């Protein structure tokens, strides 16, 4: 009986931790999208940014799925891809939007650093 209780508790903890991980990942993706929404993009800019992000996602998936690359090669290629598409997005923005984007990126980096350092965080 005690073994059964232990297994049930263990499974519950696993389900809860998986749900929390999924939620955190969803929040990170949402923050990335929100970063652009906060820039008050025109309709034309929105369409172009979405197109750029979709192309970036496709290229990134291609690199992730390329099993002939080492982890280091994947990181390098993904960094190059990220830089290329970030430059394309920035080329669409006004000076004010660029400044706001830099602020948002700094906030995201700070949040990621806090999480890496075990300080938790989230949207408090």
Secondary structure, DSSP 4 states (H G I P E B T S, - for coil): -HHHHHHHHHHHHHHHHHHHHHHHHHHHHHHHHHHHHTT---HHHHHHHHHHHHHHHHHHHHHHT-TTS-HHHHHHHHHHHHHHHHHHHHHHS-HHHHHHHHHHHHHHHHHHHHHHTT------
